[in-house]
Amino acid sequence: MVGRLISEGEPYFRQLVSTGHIEVLFDEIEKGNVAAIRASAIAAEFSDASVSLALRFSLSRAIVYSPDAVMALIPEVFSVSDLCTIPYIEASGEVESDHVKNALTALESVGYISDAHAGCIRIYKAIPVE
């Protein structure tokens, strides 16, 4: 899937969306699959508003597993505020708090802190958690 998205671009992306298989790409991103995270730059180029939001939320969830790969998309494809967010709508405070804590742990555990990492850490530290 990722290879086809890279080689075929928009036509294949449109096929993924129309068939609902875009969810498979989102799942791979959320698992921290680095190739899928990199391919999200292509998906972002062709996304409408709803797909774009789902893509950004998937990338935000991926920070926990592959922070460097996600941060590499900033600022060329996404802004820090696009990705360093609470990637849930109407989630419990516990789910949100867990995401913030896990994202901070992942971001602070990498060997090199880029400007994107630092910006993301600042955003997450500003979110009140219980």
C-alpha atoms as an extended CHARMM CRD file, in Angstrom:
* protein
*
       130  EXT
         1         1  MET       CA              0.0000000000        0.0000000000        0.0000000000  PROA      1               0.0000000000
         2         2  VAL       CA              2.6890000000        2.5170000000        0.9730000000  PROA      2               0.0000000000
         3         3  GLY       CA              4.7410000000        1.6720000000       -2.1090000000  PROA      3               0.0000000000
         4         4  ARG       CA              1.7480000000        2.1600000000       -4.3750000000  PROA      4               0.0000000000
         5         5  LEU       CA              0.9150000000        5.4650000000       -2.7330000000  PROA      5               0.0000000000
         6         6  ILE       CA              4.4620000000        6.6450000000       -3.3250000000  PROA      6               0.0000000000
         7         7  SER       CA              4.5890000000        5.4310000000       -6.9400000000  PROA      7               0.0000000000
         8         8  GLU       CA              1.0180000000        6.2030000000       -8.0580000000  PROA      8               0.0000000000
         9         9  GLY       CA              0.2410000000        9.2860000000       -5.9730000000  PROA      9               0.0000000000
        10        10  GLU       CA             -3.1550000000       10.9540000000       -6.2060000000  PROA      10              0.0000000000
        11        11  PRO       CA             -5.0530000000        8.3000000000       -8.2260000000  PROA      11              0.0000000000
        12        12  TYR       CA             -4.1640000000        5.5900000000       -5.7290000000  PROA      12              0.0000000000
        13        13  PHE       CA             -4.8530000000        7.9310000000       -2.8120000000  PROA      13              0.0000000000
        14        14  ARG       CA             -8.3400000000        8.6510000000       -4.2140000000  PROA      14              0.0000000000
        15        15  GLN       CA             -8.9130000000        4.9020000000       -4.5600000000  PROA      15              0.0000000000
        16        16  LEU       CA             -7.9260000000        4.3510000000       -0.9140000000  PROA      16              0.0000000000
        17        17  VAL       CA            -10.3490000000        7.0320000000        0.2190000000  PROA      17              0.0000000000
        18        18  SER       CA            -13.2510000000        5.9050000000       -1.9560000000  PROA      18              0.0000000000
        19        19  THR       CA            -12.9500000000        2.2690000000       -0.8650000000  PROA      19              0.0000000000
        20        20  GLY       CA            -12.3660000000        3.0480000000        2.8120000000  PROA      20              0.0000000000
        21        21  HSD       CA             -8.9200000000        1.4440000000        2.6940000000  PROA      21              0.0000000000
        22        22  ILE       CA             -7.4080000000        4.7270000000        3.8290000000  PROA      22              0.0000000000
        23        23  GLU       CA             -8.1400000000        3.4170000000        7.3250000000  PROA      23              0.0000000000
        24        24  VAL       CA             -5.4710000000        0.7520000000        6.7990000000  PROA      24              0.0000000000
        25        25  LEU       CA             -2.9300000000        3.5050000000        6.1180000000  PROA      25              0.0000000000
        26        26  PHE       CA             -4.0710000000        5.3650000000        9.2350000000  PROA      26              0.0000000000
        27        27  ASP       CA             -3.6930000000        2.1750000000       11.2950000000  PROA      27              0.0000000000
        28        28  GLU       CA             -0.1430000000        1.6660000000       10.0170000000  PROA      28              0.0000000000
        29        29  ILE       CA              0.7180000000        5.2700000000       10.8280000000  PROA      29              0.0000000000
        30        30  GLU       CA             -0.7050000000        4.9210000000       14.3420000000  PROA      30              0.0000000000
        31        31  LYS       CA              1.3940000000        1.7910000000       14.9290000000  PROA      31              0.0000000000
        32        32  GLY       CA              4.4930000000        3.8580000000       14.1800000000  PROA      32              0.0000000000
        33        33  ASN       CA              5.2570000000        2.3450000000       10.7570000000  PROA      33              0.0000000000
        34        34  VAL       CA              7.9720000000        4.7080000000        9.5250000000  PROA      34              0.0000000000
        35        35  ALA       CA              7.2610000000        4.1210000000        5.8230000000  PROA      35              0.0000000000
        36        36  ALA       CA              3.5700000000        4.8860000000        6.3580000000  PROA      36              0.0000000000
        37        37  ILE       CA              4.4600000000        8.0080000000        8.3440000000  PROA      37              0.0000000000
        38        38  ARG       CA              6.6820000000        9.2020000000        5.5090000000  PROA      38              0.0000000000
        39        39  ALA       CA              3.9530000000        8.4320000000        2.9520000000  PROA      39              0.0000000000
        40        40  SER       CA              1.5840000000       10.6330000000        4.9180000000  PROA      40              0.0000000000
        41        41  ALA       CA              3.2690000000       13.6030000000        3.2410000000  PROA      41              0.0000000000
        42        42  ILE       CA              1.8010000000       12.3990000000       -0.0530000000  PROA      42              0.0000000000
        43        43  ALA       CA             -1.6030000000       11.7870000000        1.4920000000  PROA      43              0.0000000000
        44        44  ALA       CA             -1.5830000000       15.2740000000        3.0180000000  PROA      44              0.0000000000
        45        45  GLU       CA             -1.1500000000       16.8060000000       -0.4050000000  PROA      45              0.0000000000
        46        46  PHE       CA             -4.4310000000       15.3390000000       -1.6760000000  PROA      46              0.0000000000
        47        47  SER       CA             -6.5630000000       15.2460000000        1.4930000000  PROA      47              0.0000000000
        48        48  ASP       CA             -9.8210000000       17.0760000000        1.9710000000  PROA      48              0.0000000000
        49        49  ALA       CA            -10.6900000000       18.4960000000        5.4010000000  PROA      49              0.0000000000
        50        50  SER       CA            -12.0230000000       15.3110000000        7.0050000000  PROA      50              0.0000000000
        51        51  VAL       CA             -9.2400000000       13.0660000000        5.7140000000  PROA      51              0.0000000000
        52        52  SER       CA             -6.6990000000       15.6960000000        6.7090000000  PROA      52              0.0000000000
        53        53  LEU       CA             -7.9840000000       15.7390000000       10.2850000000  PROA      53              0.0000000000
        54        54  ALA       CA             -7.9050000000       11.9310000000       10.5000000000  PROA      54              0.0000000000
        55        55  LEU       CA             -4.3770000000       11.9400000000        9.0770000000  PROA      55              0.0000000000
        56        56  ARG       CA             -3.1620000000       14.5240000000       11.5940000000  PROA      56              0.0000000000
        57        57  PHE       CA             -4.7730000000       12.5890000000       14.4580000000  PROA      57              0.0000000000
        58        58  SER       CA             -3.0960000000        9.3660000000       13.2710000000  PROA      58              0.0000000000
        59        59  LEU       CA              0.2690000000       11.1160000000       13.1640000000  PROA      59              0.0000000000
        60        60  SER       CA             -0.2900000000       12.5650000000       16.6200000000  PROA      60              0.0000000000
        61        61  ARG       CA             -0.9650000000        9.0580000000       17.9490000000  PROA      61              0.0000000000
        62        62  ALA       CA              2.1810000000        7.8330000000       16.1800000000  PROA      62              0.0000000000
        63        63  ILE       CA              4.3650000000       10.2440000000       18.1660000000  PROA      63              0.0000000000
        64        64  VAL       CA              4.2590000000        7.7190000000       21.0040000000  PROA      64              0.0000000000
        65        65  TYR       CA              5.8740000000        5.0210000000       18.8140000000  PROA      65              0.0000000000
        66        66  SER       CA              7.9830000000        6.8890000000       16.2500000000  PROA      66              0.0000000000
        67        67  PRO       CA              8.5490000000       10.4460000000       17.4260000000  PROA      67              0.0000000000
        68        68  ASP       CA             11.4900000000       11.1130000000       15.1180000000  PROA      68              0.0000000000
        69        69  ALA       CA              9.6150000000       10.0290000000       11.9910000000  PROA      69              0.0000000000
        70        70  VAL       CA              6.6490000000       12.2220000000       12.8760000000  PROA      70              0.0000000000
        71        71  MET       CA              8.8200000000       15.2100000000       13.7970000000  PROA      71              0.0000000000
        72        72  ALA       CA             10.6000000000       14.8880000000       10.4290000000  PROA      72              0.0000000000
        73        73  LEU       CA              7.3360000000       16.0280000000        8.7730000000  PROA      73              0.0000000000
        74        74  ILE       CA              7.5950000000       19.4060000000       10.5370000000  PROA      74              0.0000000000
        75        75  PRO       CA              7.7060000000       22.1120000000        9.1220000000  PROA      75              0.0000000000
        76        76  GLU       CA              7.7420000000       20.9640000000        5.4790000000  PROA      76              0.0000000000
        77        77  VAL       CA              4.3760000000       19.1750000000        5.5700000000  PROA      77              0.0000000000
        78        78  PHE       CA              2.7380000000       19.9740000000        8.8970000000  PROA      78              0.0000000000
        79        79  SER       CA              3.1240000000       22.5080000000       11.6780000000  PROA      79              0.0000000000
        80        80  VAL       CA              3.9630000000       21.5680000000       15.2500000000  PROA      80              0.0000000000
        81        81  SER       CA              0.4460000000       22.5200000000       16.3240000000  PROA      81              0.0000000000
        82        82  ASP       CA             -1.0440000000       20.2530000000       13.6160000000  PROA      82              0.0000000000
        83        83  LEU       CA              0.5390000000       17.1530000000       15.1240000000  PROA      83              0.0000000000
        84        84  CYS       CA              1.2570000000       17.8740000000       18.7690000000  PROA      84              0.0000000000
        85        85  THR       CA             -2.2970000000       17.7750000000       19.9620000000  PROA      85              0.0000000000
        86        86  ILE       CA             -4.8620000000       15.6070000000       21.6930000000  PROA      86              0.0000000000
        87        87  PRO       CA             -5.8560000000       13.2900000000       18.8190000000  PROA      87              0.0000000000
        88        88  TYR       CA             -9.2530000000       12.3510000000       20.1620000000  PROA      88              0.0000000000
        89        89  ILE       CA            -12.7090000000       13.8590000000       20.0090000000  PROA      89              0.0000000000
        90        90  GLU       CA            -14.7380000000       13.5620000000       23.1970000000  PROA      90              0.0000000000
        91        91  ALA       CA            -12.3010000000       11.1650000000       24.8420000000  PROA      91              0.0000000000
        92        92  SER       CA            -12.1370000000       10.7230000000       28.5880000000  PROA      92              0.0000000000
        93        93  GLY       CA             -9.6920000000       12.8050000000       30.5680000000  PROA      93              0.0000000000
        94        94  GLU       CA             -7.7460000000        9.6300000000       31.3020000000  PROA      94              0.0000000000
        95        95  VAL       CA             -7.2540000000        8.8510000000       27.5920000000  PROA      95              0.0000000000
        96        96  GLU       CA             -6.1310000000       12.4110000000       26.9160000000  PROA      96              0.0000000000
        97        97  SER       CA             -3.8180000000       12.4450000000       29.9220000000  PROA      97              0.0000000000
        98        98  ASP       CA             -2.2680000000        9.1280000000       28.8900000000  PROA      98              0.0000000000
        99        99  HSD       CA             -1.6200000000       10.4410000000       25.3950000000  PROA      99              0.0000000000
       100       100  VAL       CA              0.1200000000       13.5590000000       26.7220000000  PROA      100             0.0000000000
       101       101  LYS       CA              2.2640000000       11.5790000000       29.1610000000  PROA      101             0.0000000000
       102       102  ASN       CA              3.2070000000        8.9280000000       26.5910000000  PROA      102             0.0000000000
       103       103  ALA       CA              3.9800000000       11.5080000000       23.9220000000  PROA      103             0.0000000000
       104       104  LEU       CA              6.2050000000       13.4460000000       26.3040000000  PROA      104             0.0000000000
       105       105  THR       CA              8.0340000000       10.2810000000       27.3220000000  PROA      105             0.0000000000
       106       106  ALA       CA              8.6350000000        9.3690000000       23.6750000000  PROA      106             0.0000000000
       107       107  LEU       CA              9.7160000000       12.8640000000       22.6460000000  PROA      107             0.0000000000
       108       108  GLU       CA             12.0540000000       13.3040000000       25.5990000000  PROA      108             0.0000000000
       109       109  SER       CA             13.6720000000        9.8810000000       25.1550000000  PROA      109             0.0000000000
       110       110  VAL       CA             15.1350000000       10.4930000000       21.7020000000  PROA      110             0.0000000000
       111       111  GLY       CA             18.8160000000       11.2140000000       21.3000000000  PROA      111             0.0000000000
       112       112  TYR       CA             18.4660000000       14.4470000000       19.3370000000  PROA      112             0.0000000000
       113       113  ILE       CA             15.9520000000       17.1510000000       20.1660000000  PROA      113             0.0000000000
       114       114  SER       CA             15.1600000000       19.1240000000       17.0040000000  PROA      114             0.0000000000
       115       115  ASP       CA             13.2100000000       22.3700000000       16.9380000000  PROA      115             0.0000000000
       116       116  ALA       CA             10.1270000000       20.2960000000       16.0990000000  PROA      116             0.0000000000
       117       117  HSD       CA             10.7070000000       18.0280000000       19.1040000000  PROA      117             0.0000000000
       118       118  ALA       CA             11.2130000000       21.0310000000       21.3840000000  PROA      118             0.0000000000
       119       119  GLY       CA              8.0890000000       22.7670000000       20.0870000000  PROA      119             0.0000000000
       120       120  CYS       CA              6.0390000000       19.6310000000       20.5200000000  PROA      120             0.0000000000
       121       121  ILE       CA              7.3420000000       19.1240000000       24.0550000000  PROA      121             0.0000000000
       122       122  ARG       CA              6.3840000000       22.7240000000       24.9110000000  PROA      122             0.0000000000
       123       123  ILE       CA              2.8550000000       22.2050000000       23.5940000000  PROA      123             0.0000000000
       124       124  TYR       CA              2.3340000000       18.9600000000       25.4800000000  PROA      124             0.0000000000
       125       125  LYS       CA              3.7720000000       20.3700000000       28.7160000000  PROA      125             0.0000000000
       126       126  ALA       CA              1.2990000000       23.2430000000       28.5010000000  PROA      126             0.0000000000
       127       127  ILE       CA             -1.6600000000       20.8380000000       28.4240000000  PROA      127             0.0000000000
       128       128  PRO       CA             -2.9620000000       20.2490000000       31.9560000000  PROA      128             0.0000000000
       129       129  VAL       CA             -3.0070000000       16.5610000000       32.8370000000  PROA      129             0.0000000000
       130       130  GLU       CA             -4.3820000000       14.8380000000       35.8810000000  PROA      130             0.0000000000
